[in-house]
Structures are given as structure tokens and as C-alpha cells.
Amino acid sequence: MGRRFRGAPIREEAERHIVDPTSVNFREPGTEKQGISEELIVLIANYVRILSAPQWLLYQYHVKFSPDNTDSRKRRRELIAQHEGVLQDVVFDGQILYSFNDLSDVITGQRITIQLHKVVVQRPESPIFFHLSNLIMRKLLELAGMRIIGRSYYQFDELILIDLV
């Protein structure tokens, strides 16, 4: 019989400092800081304003592969994707798996064993949702045909040339 993974104990998010994402305040128009030259520039930003706090929980799992030599993040994602019938609507970053469903059973395969250990249950106000949103957004950008360079995504078929004067 194999060993059970013994990780950090499950804890409620209430033990941490909670930030309410619905009450984030942005500066009013006209109160932006100016640069040293005091020359105004036009800035555009995308953000999503959260209008109400959701009423669900996010389950966070640590994923362990046996044998441990599965170092490729891409390979680990492929292994998790093979179980999409069981692991529905999950986000996996290579080590941590997020799900809105409580996955109570350990998932095993013939050659590679995947162990899921529930680490924490996150409340909707948790800052971890920003990380989750980032993972989902990155996946959507990849599906839209954008490529990552450094930390930014670019769409090369919509190239805009800028004249340098």
C-alpha cells in the first residue's frame, strides 16, 4: 500500500487578511499623477470591475506525480488533461490545481500516479482569485493565437509598424 501525501493542513481563508475585491477604489479622473516634465500623456488600461461578491468556494489542491521525474510543466498539464472526464472545470498551473468542485477521491493511472491533496478552501474575497484569473486569461490569450514574449502577449498577425523619428 502506498504512502499518503501529508502536506500542510487544510485551513480556512478566514485565517488570512481578506481583501474585498468589490471595494477596490481607483483614482477619480483628473487626479492622476504627472511626470517630471508635467506633460500629460494618454493612458489606456483594461480592468474588470467586480460588481458583487460571488457566493462560492474555490478548492486548491497540491498535485504530486509519481515518479517524481515528470519535470516538464507541459507534460504535467497533458497528464491532468487526460482526466478531464473526472477533473471537470479545473485550472492547473503545473503544481497547484484549482476547482470549484470538491474532488474527494485520489486520481491514479497505470504508469503515473497523480495524487491530489486539498490544501485550502478559498473564499471569493481571497487574493488567490487574481492568480486564478491570470491563469484563465493566459489560456484564453493562447487560444486566441497570441504568443508570449517575456511577460507580455502579442498577436503577430495584427502587427502595427511605428515610425521612429
N, C-alpha and C positions, 0 to 999 in steps of 0.2 A: 504494500500500500504506500502511495507516495506521500511526501510531506505536504502539509497545507501551508500556504503562504501566510506568514504572520507579519503584517505590516503595522502601520500606525493605526491606533484605534479610531473607530468611526466617531466623528464629532459633529455636533450641530454648528451651523454657521453663526448662530447667535453668540458663540464664544468670541467671535472676532468683531472688529469695528465694522458696522454696517453703514453703507452709503446709499441713500435713496436716489436711484437714477432719475426719478421723476422730478426731483427738486434741484437739479443742477442749474446754476444761474450763469448766463452768458452776459457779456457787456452789452449795454444798450448801444444802438447805432450812434456814432459820433463820439463815443468815449474811447476809441481805440488809441493805443499808444502810438506816438510818432517817432520816426527815426531821427538820427542825429541831424540830418540836413533839413528836417521838418518838411520834406517834400512828401505829399500824400501819394500813396500808391493804391491801386485797386487790388483787393484780395478776394478770392472766392474759396469757400470751404463747403464740403459736404458733411453733414452730420444727420443723425436720426434722433429726433426728439421723442422720448418715450412719454406718452401721454398718461398712461396709467400703469400701476404696478401689476404684473401678472400674478395669477394665483396658482402656480405650480412649483414643483421642486425639480432640481437637476441632480442626478446621481452621478458621482465621479468615481471612476474605477482605475486602479493601477493595473496594468496589463503586464504579465510576465510570460515569456516564451521559454519553452524547454525543447531542445537545448538552447542555451543562452547565446549561441554564436549567430543568432539572427540579428546582425548589427544594422542592416540596411533598413532605413525608415520606409522606403518604398516597398520592400519585401514584407515588412510587418503590416503595412496597410493592405497589401494584397491578401495576406493571411486572414486579416479581420474581414475583408470584403467577401471572402469565400463563405462566411457565415451570416450573410445579410438576411437570410430567412429567419434566423434566430435573433440576430442583433439588428433589429429594425430601428431606423431613425437614430443612428448614433453618429457622433463626431469623434474621430481618433486622431491624435497628433503624433503618434509614434510610441508614446508611453502611457498617456492618460486617455481614457475613453469616457465620453460624456453621453448620458442617455436621460431622457425624460421618463423612461420606464425602469422599474426596479428589476434588475437582472439577478435573480436569486441563485441560479444554477451556474456551476463552473462549466465552461465550454472546453471540450477536448477533441483532438483529431487523432488520426492513426500515427502519423510520424512526428508531428509537433504538437505539444500540449500548450494551450493558451489558458492561463489562469487569470480570472478577474477577481480582484479584491476590492470591495467597496471601501473607499477612503473617507468620503464625506458626502453629506446631503446638503446641497446649496439652496439657499432661499433666493427668490427672484431679485432681491436687492443686492446680492453678492457681486463684488467686483469681478468675479470669475466669469460673469456673463460677457464682459468686454472681451476676454480672451476667447470665449466660445464664439462670439460674433465675428471676431477676427478670423478664426479658423474657417467659419462658414463663408465669409466674404472672400478669403483666399481661394477656396474651392470654386466659388461662383466666377471669380475672375479667370481662373484656369479654364473653366468650361466655356467662357466667353471668348477664348482664344488669346488671352493676354499672356505675356511672358514676363517673368520676374528678372530684373537686373538689380543686383544689390538688394534693397528692401522695397523697391518700387515696381509696379506693374506697368507694362507698356503694350500698346496694340500697334504692331508694326504695319498693318495694312491701312491704318489711319494716320500715317506719317505726315507731320506738318513741318515744312522746312522754314527755318528762321534765318533771315538775312543778318549777318553780322556786319555792322557798320564800322 
